[in-house]
Amino acid sequence: MADLIKEMRNWTRVPIIAQPNADSPRVKGGVTVYEQSPDKFGQDIMRIVEAGAHVIGGCCGTLPLY
């Protein structure tokens, strides 16, 4: 997502909102899971902020620890 945010920054000056998932969803035993760790998610969020996002959130697979 950081690369996308960086490209968007080239085309607009309005605030950019990013709300990534905790990795791509996978189905295990009939249950959808997101396997990205909170630490890795945090690292990715820092890249998104550095790319130019102003408002950051978390979507599918994120919990309060994220």
PyMOL Python script that loads the backbone (N, CA, C, O; Angstrom):
from pymol import cmd

cmd.read_pdbstr("""\
ATOM      1  N   MET A   1       0.815  -1.184   0.000  1.00  0.00           N
ATOM      2  CA  MET A   1       0.000   0.000   0.000  1.00  0.00           C
ATOM      3  C   MET A   1       0.867   1.259   0.000  1.00  0.00           C
ATOM      4  O   MET A   1       0.437   2.295  -0.506  1.00  0.00           O
ATOM      5  N   ALA A   2       2.063   1.191   0.549  1.00  0.00           N
ATOM      6  CA  ALA A   2       2.925   2.369   0.610  1.00  0.00           C
ATOM      7  C   ALA A   2       3.232   2.895  -0.790  1.00  0.00           C
ATOM      8  O   ALA A   2       3.248   4.107  -1.002  1.00  0.00           O
ATOM      9  N   ASP A   3       3.472   2.006  -1.738  1.00  0.00           N
ATOM     10  CA  ASP A   3       3.752   2.442  -3.105  1.00  0.00           C
ATOM     11  C   ASP A   3       2.539   3.156  -3.707  1.00  0.00           C
ATOM     12  O   ASP A   3       2.693   4.157  -4.408  1.00  0.00           O
ATOM     13  N   LEU A   4       1.360   2.655  -3.442  1.00  0.00           N
ATOM     14  CA  LEU A   4       0.133   3.288  -3.927  1.00  0.00           C
ATOM     15  C   LEU A   4      -0.044   4.676  -3.312  1.00  0.00           C
ATOM     16  O   LEU A   4      -0.387   5.626  -4.015  1.00  0.00           O
ATOM     17  N   ILE A   5       0.185   4.793  -2.025  1.00  0.00           N
ATOM     18  CA  ILE A   5       0.069   6.091  -1.341  1.00  0.00           C
ATOM     19  C   ILE A   5       1.078   7.082  -1.920  1.00  0.00           C
ATOM     20  O   ILE A   5       0.756   8.249  -2.141  1.00  0.00           O
ATOM     21  N   LYS A   6       2.270   6.620  -2.157  1.00  0.00           N
ATOM     22  CA  LYS A   6       3.303   7.489  -2.731  1.00  0.00           C
ATOM     23  C   LYS A   6       2.867   8.008  -4.102  1.00  0.00           C
ATOM     24  O   LYS A   6       3.052   9.186  -4.407  1.00  0.00           O
ATOM     25  N   GLU A   7       2.296   7.144  -4.916  1.00  0.00           N
ATOM     26  CA  GLU A   7       1.807   7.561  -6.231  1.00  0.00           C
ATOM     27  C   GLU A   7       0.641   8.538  -6.090  1.00  0.00           C
ATOM     28  O   GLU A   7       0.574   9.530  -6.816  1.00  0.00           O
ATOM     29  N   MET A   8      -0.266   8.270  -5.172  1.00  0.00           N
ATOM     30  CA  MET A   8      -1.396   9.174  -4.946  1.00  0.00           C
ATOM     31  C   MET A   8      -0.908  10.554  -4.516  1.00  0.00           C
ATOM     32  O   MET A   8      -1.476  11.570  -4.917  1.00  0.00           O
ATOM     33  N   ARG A   9       0.131  10.590  -3.710  1.00  0.00           N
ATOM     34  CA  ARG A   9       0.687  11.856  -3.225  1.00  0.00           C
ATOM     35  C   ARG A   9       1.136  12.738  -4.391  1.00  0.00           C
ATOM     36  O   ARG A   9       1.092  13.964  -4.298  1.00  0.00           O
ATOM     37  N   ASN A  10       1.570  12.109  -5.492  1.00  0.00           N
ATOM     38  CA  ASN A  10       1.986  12.866  -6.671  1.00  0.00           C
ATOM     39  C   ASN A  10       0.823  13.561  -7.373  1.00  0.00           C
ATOM     40  O   ASN A  10       1.035  14.510  -8.127  1.00  0.00           O
ATOM     41  N   TRP A  11      -0.399  13.099  -7.133  1.00  0.00           N
ATOM     42  CA  TRP A  11      -1.551  13.597  -7.870  1.00  0.00           C
ATOM     43  C   TRP A  11      -2.507  14.445  -7.049  1.00  0.00           C
ATOM     44  O   TRP A  11      -3.444  15.014  -7.608  1.00  0.00           O
ATOM     45  N   THR A  12      -2.302  14.547  -5.747  1.00  0.00           N
ATOM     46  CA  THR A  12      -3.239  15.314  -4.925  1.00  0.00           C
ATOM     47  C   THR A  12      -2.526  15.929  -3.728  1.00  0.00           C
ATOM     48  O   THR A  12      -1.463  15.469  -3.313  1.00  0.00           O
ATOM     49  N   ARG A  13      -3.125  16.961  -3.193  1.00  0.00           N
ATOM     50  CA  ARG A  13      -2.624  17.588  -1.970  1.00  0.00           C
ATOM     51  C   ARG A  13      -3.647  17.468  -0.838  1.00  0.00           C
ATOM     52  O   ARG A  13      -3.415  17.968   0.263  1.00  0.00           O
ATOM     53  N   VAL A  14      -4.761  16.816  -1.103  1.00  0.00           N
ATOM     54  CA  VAL A  14      -5.740  16.591  -0.045  1.00  0.00           C
ATOM     55  C   VAL A  14      -5.245  15.469   0.860  1.00  0.00           C
ATOM     56  O   VAL A  14      -4.416  14.664   0.434  1.00  0.00           O
ATOM     57  N   PRO A  15      -5.727  15.394   2.088  1.00  0.00           N
ATOM     58  CA  PRO A  15      -5.306  14.314   2.988  1.00  0.00           C
ATOM     59  C   PRO A  15      -5.639  12.936   2.403  1.00  0.00           C
ATOM     60  O   PRO A  15      -6.695  12.733   1.803  1.00  0.00           O
ATOM     61  N   ILE A  16      -4.726  12.017   2.593  1.00  0.00           N
ATOM     62  CA  ILE A  16      -4.911  10.642   2.129  1.00  0.00           C
ATOM     63  C   ILE A  16      -5.142   9.749   3.344  1.00  0.00           C
ATOM     64  O   ILE A  16      -4.421   9.819   4.339  1.00  0.00           O
ATOM     65  N   ILE A  17      -6.158   8.916   3.236  1.00  0.00           N
ATOM     66  CA  ILE A  17      -6.514   7.983   4.303  1.00  0.00           C
ATOM     67  C   ILE A  17      -6.096   6.575   3.876  1.00  0.00           C
ATOM     68  O   ILE A  17      -6.352   6.165   2.744  1.00  0.00           O
ATOM     69  N   ALA A  18      -5.461   5.845   4.773  1.00  0.00           N
ATOM     70  CA  ALA A  18      -5.068   4.456   4.505  1.00  0.00           C
ATOM     71  C   ALA A  18      -5.603   3.568   5.622  1.00  0.00           C
ATOM     72  O   ALA A  18      -5.445   3.874   6.803  1.00  0.00           O
ATOM     73  N   GLN A  19      -6.229   2.477   5.238  1.00  0.00           N
ATOM     74  CA  GLN A  19      -6.803   1.552   6.209  1.00  0.00           C
ATOM     75  C   GLN A  19      -6.536   0.117   5.728  1.00  0.00           C
ATOM     76  O   GLN A  19      -7.452  -0.563   5.265  1.00  0.00           O
ATOM     77  N   PRO A  20      -5.287  -0.339   5.838  1.00  0.00           N
ATOM     78  CA  PRO A  20      -4.939  -1.656   5.299  1.00  0.00           C
ATOM     79  C   PRO A  20      -5.420  -2.819   6.166  1.00  0.00           C
ATOM     80  O   PRO A  20      -5.672  -2.682   7.364  1.00  0.00           O
ATOM     81  N   ASN A  21      -5.534  -3.964   5.504  1.00  0.00           N
ATOM     82  CA  ASN A  21      -5.790  -5.221   6.201  1.00  0.00           C
ATOM     83  C   ASN A  21      -4.487  -5.720   6.818  1.00  0.00           C
ATOM     84  O   ASN A  21      -3.403  -5.243   6.484  1.00  0.00           O
ATOM     85  N   ALA A  22      -4.612  -6.672   7.707  1.00  0.00           N
ATOM     86  CA  ALA A  22      -3.443  -7.346   8.282  1.00  0.00           C
ATOM     87  C   ALA A  22      -3.090  -8.526   7.381  1.00  0.00           C
ATOM     88  O   ALA A  22      -3.255  -9.684   7.763  1.00  0.00           O
ATOM     89  N   ASP A  23      -2.598  -8.215   6.175  1.00  0.00           N
ATOM     90  CA  ASP A  23      -2.208  -9.189   5.166  1.00  0.00           C
ATOM     91  C   ASP A  23      -3.414  -9.566   4.317  1.00  0.00           C
ATOM     92  O   ASP A  23      -4.523  -9.083   4.544  1.00  0.00           O
ATOM     93  N   SER A  24      -3.188 -10.424   3.350  1.00  0.00           N
ATOM     94  CA  SER A  24      -4.264 -10.913   2.493  1.00  0.00           C
ATOM     95  C   SER A  24      -5.016 -12.025   3.221  1.00  0.00           C
ATOM     96  O   SER A  24      -4.410 -12.820   3.940  1.00  0.00           O
ATOM     97  N   PRO A  25      -6.329 -12.080   3.035  1.00  0.00           N
ATOM     98  CA  PRO A  25      -7.097 -13.122   3.732  1.00  0.00           C
ATOM     99  C   PRO A  25      -6.793 -14.507   3.172  1.00  0.00           C
ATOM    100  O   PRO A  25      -6.552 -14.682   1.978  1.00  0.00           O
ATOM    101  N   ARG A  26      -6.814 -15.483   4.074  1.00  0.00           N
ATOM    102  CA  ARG A  26      -6.668 -16.887   3.702  1.00  0.00           C
ATOM    103  C   ARG A  26      -7.744 -17.664   4.441  1.00  0.00           C
ATOM    104  O   ARG A  26      -8.168 -17.274   5.529  1.00  0.00           O
ATOM    105  N   VAL A  27      -8.174 -18.747   3.857  1.00  0.00           N
ATOM    106  CA  VAL A  27      -9.168 -19.594   4.505  1.00  0.00           C
ATOM    107  C   VAL A  27      -8.459 -20.829   5.040  1.00  0.00           C
ATOM    108  O   VAL A  27      -7.814 -21.569   4.298  1.00  0.00           O
ATOM    109  N   LYS A  28      -8.596 -21.035   6.355  1.00  0.00           N
ATOM    110  CA  LYS A  28      -8.023 -22.213   7.021  1.00  0.00           C
ATOM    111  C   LYS A  28      -9.117 -22.876   7.832  1.00  0.00           C
ATOM    112  O   LYS A  28      -9.691 -22.271   8.738  1.00  0.00           O
ATOM    113  N   GLY A  29      -9.400 -24.117   7.501  1.00  0.00           N
ATOM    114  CA  GLY A  29     -10.436 -24.838   8.223  1.00  0.00           C
ATOM    115  C   GLY A  29     -11.792 -24.160   8.133  1.00  0.00           C
ATOM    116  O   GLY A  29     -12.588 -24.218   9.070  1.00  0.00           O
ATOM    117  N   GLY A  30     -12.048 -23.524   7.011  1.00  0.00           N
ATOM    118  CA  GLY A  30     -13.336 -22.862   6.822  1.00  0.00           C
ATOM    119  C   GLY A  30     -13.446 -21.492   7.469  1.00  0.00           C
ATOM    120  O   GLY A  30     -14.517 -20.885   7.468  1.00  0.00           O
ATOM    121  N   VAL A  31     -12.338 -21.002   8.023  1.00  0.00           N
ATOM    122  CA  VAL A  31     -12.331 -19.705   8.705  1.00  0.00           C
ATOM    123  C   VAL A  31     -11.369 -18.772   7.980  1.00  0.00           C
ATOM    124  O   VAL A  31     -10.261 -19.173   7.625  1.00  0.00           O
ATOM    125  N   THR A  32     -11.787 -17.536   7.760  1.00  0.00           N
ATOM    126  CA  THR A  32     -10.908 -16.545   7.147  1.00  0.00           C
ATOM    127  C   THR A  32      -9.946 -16.017   8.199  1.00  0.00           C
ATOM    128  O   THR A  32     -10.362 -15.590   9.276  1.00  0.00           O
ATOM    129  N   VAL A  33      -8.641 -16.051   7.876  1.00  0.00           N
ATOM    130  CA  VAL A  33      -7.612 -15.586   8.804  1.00  0.00           C
ATOM    131  C   VAL A  33      -6.703 -14.581   8.100  1.00  0.00           C
ATOM    132  O   VAL A  33      -6.554 -14.598   6.878  1.00  0.00           O
ATOM    133  N   TYR A  34      -6.108 -13.716   8.894  1.00  0.00           N
ATOM    134  CA  TYR A  34      -5.137 -12.732   8.443  1.00  0.00           C
ATOM    135  C   TYR A  34      -3.880 -12.978   9.263  1.00  0.00           C
ATOM    136  O   TYR A  34      -3.903 -12.831  10.485  1.00  0.00           O
ATOM    137  N   GLU A  35      -2.791 -13.347   8.617  1.00  0.00           N
ATOM    138  CA  GLU A  35      -1.635 -13.882   9.336  1.00  0.00           C
ATOM    139  C   GLU A  35      -0.540 -12.873   9.660  1.00  0.00           C
ATOM    140  O   GLU A  35       0.465 -13.251  10.261  1.00  0.00           O
ATOM    141  N   GLN A  36      -0.693 -11.628   9.293  1.00  0.00           N
ATOM    142  CA  GLN A  36       0.357 -10.652   9.557  1.00  0.00           C
ATOM    143  C   GLN A  36       0.421 -10.338  11.052  1.00  0.00           C
ATOM    144  O   GLN A  36      -0.606 -10.130  11.699  1.00  0.00           O
ATOM    145  N   SER A  37       1.629 -10.306  11.585  1.00  0.00           N
ATOM    146  CA  SER A  37       1.816 -10.020  13.012  1.00  0.00           C
ATOM    147  C   SER A  37       1.634  -8.528  13.277  1.00  0.00           C
ATOM    148  O   SER A  37       1.784  -7.717  12.364  1.00  0.00           O
ATOM    149  N   PRO A  38       1.312  -8.158  14.518  1.00  0.00           N
ATOM    150  CA  PRO A  38       1.222  -6.737  14.859  1.00  0.00           C
ATOM    151  C   PRO A  38       2.531  -5.982  14.587  1.00  0.00           C
ATOM    152  O   PRO A  38       2.495  -4.833  14.147  1.00  0.00           O
ATOM    153  N   ASP A  39       3.674  -6.609  14.840  1.00  0.00           N
ATOM    154  CA  ASP A  39       4.964  -5.947  14.585  1.00  0.00           C
ATOM    155  C   ASP A  39       5.156  -5.648  13.104  1.00  0.00           C
ATOM    156  O   ASP A  39       5.564  -4.544  12.743  1.00  0.00           O
ATOM    157  N   LYS A  40       4.868  -6.613  12.250  1.00  0.00           N
ATOM    158  CA  LYS A  40       5.007  -6.417  10.806  1.00  0.00           C
ATOM    159  C   LYS A  40       3.996  -5.378  10.314  1.00  0.00           C
ATOM    160  O   LYS A  40       4.314  -4.554   9.456  1.00  0.00           O
ATOM    161  N   PHE A  41       2.797  -5.420  10.851  1.00  0.00           N
ATOM    162  CA  PHE A  41       1.777  -4.436  10.488  1.00  0.00           C
ATOM    163  C   PHE A  41       2.273  -3.036  10.849  1.00  0.00           C
ATOM    164  O   PHE A  41       2.117  -2.101  10.063  1.00  0.00           O
ATOM    165  N   GLY A  42       2.861  -2.888  12.017  1.00  0.00           N
ATOM    166  CA  GLY A  42       3.395  -1.596  12.445  1.00  0.00           C
ATOM    167  C   GLY A  42       4.495  -1.101  11.515  1.00  0.00           C
ATOM    168  O   GLY A  42       4.562   0.088  11.204  1.00  0.00           O
ATOM    169  N   GLN A  43       5.354  -2.010  11.073  1.00  0.00           N
ATOM    170  CA  GLN A  43       6.407  -1.631  10.131  1.00  0.00           C
ATOM    171  C   GLN A  43       5.808  -1.145   8.817  1.00  0.00           C
ATOM    172  O   GLN A  43       6.256  -0.150   8.247  1.00  0.00           O
ATOM    173  N   ASP A  44       4.797  -1.852   8.347  1.00  0.00           N
ATOM    174  CA  ASP A  44       4.137  -1.454   7.102  1.00  0.00           C
ATOM    175  C   ASP A  44       3.425  -0.109   7.267  1.00  0.00           C
ATOM    176  O   ASP A  44       3.430   0.710   6.348  1.00  0.00           O
ATOM    177  N   ILE A  45       2.820   0.119   8.422  1.00  0.00           N
ATOM    178  CA  ILE A  45       2.153   1.399   8.683  1.00  0.00           C
ATOM    179  C   ILE A  45       3.164   2.541   8.637  1.00  0.00           C
ATOM    180  O   ILE A  45       2.858   3.608   8.106  1.00  0.00           O
ATOM    181  N   MET A  46       4.344   2.340   9.176  1.00  0.00           N
ATOM    182  CA  MET A  46       5.363   3.385   9.137  1.00  0.00           C
ATOM    183  C   MET A  46       5.750   3.715   7.694  1.00  0.00           C
ATOM    184  O   MET A  46       5.969   4.881   7.367  1.00  0.00           O
ATOM    185  N   ARG A  47       5.834   2.720   6.847  1.00  0.00           N
ATOM    186  CA  ARG A  47       6.120   2.961   5.425  1.00  0.00           C
ATOM    187  C   ARG A  47       4.991   3.756   4.779  1.00  0.00           C
ATOM    188  O   ARG A  47       5.240   4.626   3.944  1.00  0.00           O
ATOM    189  N   ILE A  48       3.752   3.459   5.163  1.00  0.00           N
ATOM    190  CA  ILE A  48       2.598   4.173   4.616  1.00  0.00           C
ATOM    191  C   ILE A  48       2.618   5.636   5.052  1.00  0.00           C
ATOM    192  O   ILE A  48       2.328   6.526   4.253  1.00  0.00           O
ATOM    193  N   VAL A  49       2.954   5.885   6.305  1.00  0.00           N
ATOM    194  CA  VAL A  49       3.056   7.269   6.809  1.00  0.00           C
ATOM    195  C   VAL A  49       4.175   8.000   6.069  1.00  0.00           C
ATOM    196  O   VAL A  49       3.990   9.133   5.625  1.00  0.00           O
ATOM    197  N   GLU A  50       5.319   7.362   5.939  1.00  0.00           N
ATOM    198  CA  GLU A  50       6.447   7.973   5.237  1.00  0.00           C
ATOM    199  C   GLU A  50       6.116   8.252   3.770  1.00  0.00           C
ATOM    200  O   GLU A  50       6.672   9.175   3.174  1.00  0.00           O
ATOM    201  N   ALA A  51       5.219   7.464   3.190  1.00  0.00           N
ATOM    202  CA  ALA A  51       4.818   7.659   1.797  1.00  0.00           C
ATOM    203  C   ALA A  51       3.870   8.843   1.633  1.00  0.00           C
ATOM    204  O   ALA A  51       3.681   9.340   0.523  1.00  0.00           O
ATOM    205  N   GLY A  52       3.265   9.303   2.752  1.00  0.00           N
ATOM    206  CA  GLY A  52       2.441  10.491   2.657  1.00  0.00           C
ATOM    207  C   GLY A  52       1.013  10.384   3.142  1.00  0.00           C
ATOM    208  O   GLY A  52       0.248  11.333   2.971  1.00  0.00           O
ATOM    209  N   ALA A  53       0.616   9.264   3.744  1.00  0.00           N
ATOM    210  CA  ALA A  53      -0.743   9.164   4.273  1.00  0.00           C
ATOM    211  C   ALA A  53      -0.893  10.025   5.524  1.00  0.00           C
ATOM    212  O   ALA A  53       0.038  10.152   6.320  1.00  0.00           O
ATOM    213  N   HIS A  54      -2.063  10.607   5.684  1.00  0.00           N
ATOM    214  CA  HIS A  54      -2.327  11.498   6.820  1.00  0.00           C
ATOM    215  C   HIS A  54      -3.173  10.851   7.916  1.00  0.00           C
ATOM    216  O   HIS A  54      -2.973  11.117   9.101  1.00  0.00           O
ATOM    217  N   VAL A  55      -4.098  10.018   7.521  1.00  0.00           N
ATOM    218  CA  VAL A  55      -4.986   9.347   8.473  1.00  0.00           C
ATOM    219  C   VAL A  55      -4.791   7.852   8.285  1.00  0.00           C
ATOM    220  O   VAL A  55      -4.914   7.337   7.173  1.00  0.00           O
ATOM    221  N   ILE A  56      -4.486   7.158   9.374  1.00  0.00           N
ATOM    222  CA  ILE A  56      -4.166   5.733   9.310  1.00  0.00           C
ATOM    223  C   ILE A  56      -5.130   4.952  10.198  1.00  0.00           C
ATOM    224  O   ILE A  56      -5.458   5.369  11.309  1.00  0.00           O
ATOM    225  N   GLY A  57      -5.568   3.826   9.688  1.00  0.00           N
ATOM    226  CA  GLY A  57      -6.426   2.942  10.469  1.00  0.00           C
ATOM    227  C   GLY A  57      -6.063   1.503  10.154  1.00  0.00           C
ATOM    228  O   GLY A  57      -5.060   1.237   9.492  1.00  0.00           O
ATOM    229  N   GLY A  58      -6.857   0.606  10.616  1.00  0.00           N
ATOM    230  CA  GLY A  58      -6.680  -0.803  10.316  1.00  0.00           C
ATOM    231  C   GLY A  58      -8.022  -1.391   9.942  1.00  0.00           C
ATOM    232  O   GLY A  58      -9.052  -1.005  10.496  1.00  0.00           O
ATOM    233  N   CYS A  59      -8.016  -2.320   9.008  1.00  0.00           N
ATOM    234  CA  CYS A  59      -9.273  -2.923   8.563  1.00  0.00           C
ATOM    235  C   CYS A  59      -9.263  -4.405   8.950  1.00  0.00           C
ATOM    236  O   CYS A  59      -8.934  -4.760  10.082  1.00  0.00           O
ATOM    237  N   CYS A  60      -9.615  -5.231   8.030  1.00  0.00           N
ATOM    238  CA  CYS A  60      -9.799  -6.651   8.293  1.00  0.00           C
ATOM    239  C   CYS A  60      -8.541  -7.299   8.868  1.00  0.00           C
ATOM    240  O   CYS A  60      -7.435  -7.095   8.367  1.00  0.00           O
ATOM    241  N   GLY A  61      -8.730  -8.073   9.916  1.00  0.00           N
ATOM    242  CA  GLY A  61      -7.641  -8.790  10.540  1.00  0.00           C
ATOM    243  C   GLY A  61      -6.920  -8.011  11.628  1.00  0.00           C
ATOM    244  O   GLY A  61      -6.072  -8.569  12.324  1.00  0.00           O
ATOM    245  N   THR A  62      -7.238  -6.738  11.787  1.00  0.00           N
ATOM    246  CA  THR A  62      -6.582  -5.967  12.834  1.00  0.00           C
ATOM    247  C   THR A  62      -7.410  -6.030  14.107  1.00  0.00           C
ATOM    248  O   THR A  62      -8.641  -6.044  14.076  1.00  0.00           O
ATOM    249  N   LEU A  63      -6.715  -6.067  15.201  1.00  0.00           N
ATOM    250  CA  LEU A  63      -7.320  -6.095  16.532  1.00  0.00           C
ATOM    251  C   LEU A  63      -6.740  -4.945  17.333  1.00  0.00           C
ATOM    252  O   LEU A  63      -5.839  -4.271  16.834  1.00  0.00           O
ATOM    253  N   PRO A  64      -7.204  -4.681  18.552  1.00  0.00           N
ATOM    254  CA  PRO A  64      -6.664  -3.558  19.341  1.00  0.00           C
ATOM    255  C   PRO A  64      -5.131  -3.574  19.460  1.00  0.00           C
ATOM    256  O   PRO A  64      -4.515  -2.510  19.523  1.00  0.00           O
ATOM    257  N   LEU A  65      -4.520  -4.738  19.491  1.00  0.00           N
ATOM    258  CA  LEU A  65      -3.056  -4.826  19.595  1.00  0.00           C
ATOM    259  C   LEU A  65      -2.366  -4.192  18.389  1.00  0.00           C
ATOM    260  O   LEU A  65      -1.234  -3.719  18.495  1.00  0.00           O
ATOM    261  N   TYR A  66      -3.042  -4.182  17.252  1.00  0.00           N
ATOM    262  CA  TYR A  66      -2.466  -3.610  16.040  1.00  0.00           C
ATOM    263  C   TYR A  66      -2.451  -2.110  16.102  1.00  0.00           C
ATOM    264  O   TYR A  66      -1.997  -1.458  15.162  1.00  0.00           O
TER     265      TYR A  66
END
""", "prot")
cmd.dss("prot")
cmd.show_as("cartoon", "prot")
cmd.util.cbc("prot")
cmd.orient("prot")
